[in-house]
C-alpha cells in the first residue's frame, strides 16, 4: 500500500499538533505579540510551502535529493543529520512540556515517556498513518478547545486586553509556529493548491490569538504569566448557563492528545531526516531510536536557554529548508 496522504490530512495533523504548545505559550502572552510572532513565522513558511508545491520543483525529488542537489552529497547529508538531531531535541522539549497538562501532579517523567512511546508507535507506521492519526484527533481537539474558549469569553474583562509586555514575548509564539516547517521532510503531503496551507495557518494562528484574548482577558496578564498553564487555570472558572463547570480533566486529556500528535509529527519528520543522512537505516528502528534518544534528552531540556530554542528552530527548521529550496530554484532557472 502506498504511503500517501492528502494535504488536508497533513494540515489537520499540524493543527492538532500545535494546539497544546500554542495554548501553553499564548495563554500567557498579550495578543499583539502573538500576532507579531504569527506574522514573522508566516514569512519562511509561505516560501517553504510555496516552493514545495507539485509544480514548483522537479517531480521525484525527495528531501534527500533536495539537500544533496543544493549543498552537495557530503554537506547535504550532514545537514540532514543535524536536522534529525534537532528534531529529536525538539521532541524532548515537547514531551517535557506535556507535564503542564497536569499542573497539580508530578507528571515528570512518566507522562513524557508514555507520550513518546505512543507517538513512536504511530510514526513507525509511516507518514500516512501519522497524518491520518492527527487528522482524526483534530476532530476531537479543535471543537472542544473552541467550546472552552467560547464559554471562557464570559469572564473576559476589556481592561485586561490592553497591550502589555515587550517585543521579546513574541518569540514564544514564533518558535512554536515555526514547527510546521519540518514538513519539508514530508514533501508528499504538501499542498497542491497554494492557498490551502495558508487557510489552515490562519486557523492555527487565529486560535493562538483567541487563546491569548480569552486567557489574558479572564485572568489578567500577571496571573496568566505566574501560572504554568493559564488555559488550564482559566478552564476551572468556566460557567455554562450560569452553572460552574469543571473542565480540568477534559483539558488535560485534550492537551495530552495534542502533544501526542505533535510528537508523532516530529518523530515522523525525524525519521525522514535520518533516512536522508543514512539511506540504509531501517525505518522502524529509526523511529524507536529517535524516541529513545528524545527520552534521554528529557533531562537535558531545562539546561537549554530560551534563545537556544528560538535560534535553533529559526535556523534548522526555517532557514535550512528555505535556503535549500532557493538554491534548487536558482539551479533550475
Secondary structure, DSSP 4 states (H G I P E B T S, - for coil): ------HHHHHHHHHHHHHHHHHHHHTTS-HHHHHHHHHHHHHHHHHHHHHTSTTTS-TT--HHHHHHHHH-HHHHHHHHHHHHHHHHHHHHHHHHHGGGGGTTS--TTHHHHHHHHHHHHHHTT-HHHHHHHHHHHHHHHHHHHHHHHHHHGGG--GGGGS--S-GGGHHHHHHHHTGGGGGGGGGGGS-SSTTHHHHHHHHHHHHHHHHHHHHHHHH-HHHHHHSS-HHHHHHTT-EETTEE---HHHHHHHHHHHHHHHHHHHHHHHHHHHHHH-TTS-HHHHHHHHHHHHHHHTTTGGGS-HHHHHHHIIIIIIIHHHHHHHHHHHHH-
